[in-house]
Amino acid sequence: MATLIVAFQGERGSFSEEAAYKLLGHRIRILPCETFAATFQNVANGKAQACLVPIENTLAGSVYENYDLLQSNALHIVGEVSLRIVHNLIALPGTSRKDVRQVYSHPVALAQCGRFFAQHPQIERIPFYDTAGAVKMLAERRMRGAAAIASRIAADVYHARILARHLEDHHENFTRFLLLSKTRKVSPRADKVSIVFSTRNVPGALYKCLSVFALRDIDLSKLESRPLRGKPFEYFFYVDFLGNIKEERCRNALAHLGEVTNFLRVLGCYESARK
Amino acid sequence: MATLIVAFQGERGSFSEEAAYKLLGHRIRILPCETFAATFQNVANGKAQACLVPIENTLAGSVYENYDLLQSNALHIVGEVSLRIVHNLIALPGTSRKDVRQVYSHPVALAQCGRFFAQHPQIERIPFYDTAGAVKMLAERRMRGAAAIASRIAADVYHARILARHLEDHHENFTRFLLLSKTRKVSPRADKVSIVFSTRNVPGALYKCLSVFALRDIDLSKLESRPLRGKPFEYFFYVDFLGNIKEERCRNALAHLGEVTNFLRVLGCYESARK
């Protein structure tokens, strides 16, 4: 069997790469992409068989851009994985903790390590476009006296050292990633369904939509609203519910939902992430 | 009557400043703040009587950070305003359109002007921390051959010139701002209520919550979910509905909602923005 090629956004050593190994093991080939749009595109054009994109972080919330890309691309969700985000202080060999004067990382990562910076007021925070990209820059420019905040595997990839682990303020910091593919396939173990719909603009519209699940005792695990482009303050709703689309009650719920929505698409049916 | 002092995030000339004038007229004093957290803080500590913060953009979605700050601060929503976001190409006097080689702006603004950059591939996009701040930098450093993308009033504030208007790809680009105050006051014209609640973790919990509105024919205008810190994949729900908390059906709906939620807070009752 040919090696699976998996696209993700960011430099080598990103949290997405770590999540890909967690979900699929190390026998994959990876394809780092500059943007989320390019990540989706590389699956659509066949350069990769799948991509793994972050969709939700327990502290920062949903990754809106990827919700929008799910909607504007024809890819199917075929799996998910939840990764604990551990922020590490990483520097080149020869730089010790007391040498560090600047720390580079993505603004979200810097914000998630507030306690560390409060304890080290002499250290300057410098926003950078990417966590792993900051480690890459340290390595390329042979920067001493500087460090980056990034994933464990970024240290491996760029031959750097971890000076401190668990800089994150909140340990309950998880990111949920979706595995997307051009081909729709539903595993017999699939126990979660993701859909997107838009409601008619009438009172109680969302309530009617949710009734199709509540009346059949189907659990929702997520509900997210996104603005409809060109229609200010109207929304798409993204819903995850527990079940398999081959079950009769789920088929009935989706048929019923079709009656009360303007638009409905099943994004995928897949095995939910083990906690 | 003393002049109202209104805090907002960003440099002078920001879209928030433009929104403040639209909602409150020009007879206010403004207090620019570095972060959203400082903006809230300056109202809490009395340095400003109110603040105006963006909560939702029709293209980019909700401003999560401000939803979280609403929850962690004790301020009340006392008004809202919706501003059409018009992106202008702004440069110092003496720089013409054909001289422009670099354009500085906030990444979201750069992303919203994709067509302009596609038509002008020779122009380099440079991400900057703030739209108005980019105009300020051009002025401070006397930069020629460069421009910024920012609000109309940023050009006034920094004595710069508008080289082109309406660079935004989508004209249906509106941002909704909330006016927040330490004092709770409900205008007789108030016709909108914002609340936040968390549900019990049982099947159909959200459906039961929405039923308190649907059963009383109360219209929802917004539903937003935010992760609960420390409880991965559990959520707070932010709901806006049309009504006044002094109306009996609204009082009843909120009492009923209290029965089926773990936590419930009324964030404010205010006059909705004219479209």
Chai-1 contact restraints between the chains, C-beta under 6 A:
chainA,res_idxA,chainB,res_idxB,connection_type,confidence,min_distance_angstrom,max_distance_angstrom,comment,restraint_id
A,T58,B,P227,contact,1.0,0.0,6.0,A-B,restraint_1
A,T58,B,P232,contact,1.0,0.0,6.0,A-B,restraint_2
A,G61,B,Y64,contact,1.0,0.0,6.0,A-B,restraint_3
A,Y64,B,G61,contact,1.0,0.0,6.0,A-B,restraint_4
A,E172,B,G230,contact,1.0,0.0,6.0,A-B,restraint_5
A,E172,B,P232,contact,1.0,0.0,6.0,A-B,restraint_6
A,F174,B,P232,contact,1.0,0.0,6.0,A-B,restraint_7
A,P203,B,D217,contact,1.0,0.0,6.0,A-B,restraint_8
A,P203,B,D219,contact,1.0,0.0,6.0,A-B,restraint_9
A,G204,B,A214,contact,1.0,0.0,6.0,A-B,restraint_10
A,Y207,B,L210,contact,1.0,0.0,6.0,A-B,restraint_11
A,Y207,B,A214,contact,1.0,0.0,6.0,A-B,restraint_12
A,L210,B,Y207,contact,1.0,0.0,6.0,A-B,restraint_13
A,A214,B,G204,contact,1.0,0.0,6.0,A-B,restraint_14
A,A214,B,Y207,contact,1.0,0.0,6.0,A-B,restraint_15
A,D217,B,P203,contact,1.0,0.0,6.0,A-B,restraint_16
A,D219,B,P203,contact,1.0,0.0,6.0,A-B,restraint_17
A,L223,B,S225,contact,1.0,0.0,6.0,A-B,restraint_18
A,S225,B,L223,contact,1.0,0.0,6.0,A-B,restraint_19
A,P227,B,T58,contact,1.0,0.0,6.0,A-B,restraint_20
A,G230,B,E172,contact,1.0,0.0,6.0,A-B,restraint_21
A,P232,B,T58,contact,1.0,0.0,6.0,A-B,restraint_22
A,P232,B,E172,contact,1.0,0.0,6.0,A-B,restraint_23
A,P232,B,F174,contact,1.0,0.0,6.0,A-B,restraint_24
